[in-house]
Amino acid sequence: RDVMSGEVIAFYSGLIIYCESSLRALDRRELSDEEEHFRNMYNIALDIGEEDDNLCIDIPPDLGNDVKRYNATLGHKVNHSFRPNSEFVLFTAHPVLGTIMALTALEDMPAKMEVSVNYGYNLTADADQPEWFKKLWREFYSESGSGHEEL
């Protein structure tokens, strides 16, 4: 169906944790950057509370990668774009899940249009980003001519 600008498209929920904690507290392995990125691929900050006690929504990758195992919400399946047509917003009134994130449309979208969102990663502020993101960043900014090609 068609979607109007501002309309909620999908929800994003999972386990609510402190952002600085780990769901895998008993897993004390040292992880490479790529393993750490994989482990946190479905982790999103709620941006409520103080910086040191901010809450995050986390879906362990073994669940988030398989919609047969986790499909209570599907906002975690939306792809990244530097020209997104939706955005994550705090949604405080879900009747079952409580405070979660929602994806809302940034523009009117016709039926069957792919939904995309900017994940908010920032390569200029933090070079420790997933390799797929670095590649997309270089491609996007080399095409747009904004001077970020050196990253």
HURAGI-V376683 format. One record per run of one state. SS is the DSSP state (2 for helix, 1 for strand, 0 for the rest). FROM is the first residue (numbers start at 1). TO is the last residue. If there is no record, write none. Layout:
SS | FROM | TO
SS | FROM | TO
This chain:
0 | 1 | 2
1 | 3 | 3
0 | 4 | 7
1 | 8 | 12
0 | 13 | 14
1 | 15 | 18
0 | 19 | 32
2 | 33 | 39
0 | 40 | 42
1 | 43 | 45
0 | 46 | 50
2 | 51 | 53
0 | 54 | 54
1 | 55 | 58
0 | 59 | 60
2 | 61 | 64
0 | 65 | 74
2 | 75 | 77
0 | 78 | 78
1 | 79 | 80
0 | 81 | 85
1 | 86 | 94
0 | 95 | 97
1 | 98 | 105
0 | 106 | 108
1 | 109 | 109
0 | 110 | 115
1 | 116 | 117
0 | 118 | 130
2 | 131 | 144
0 | 145 | 151
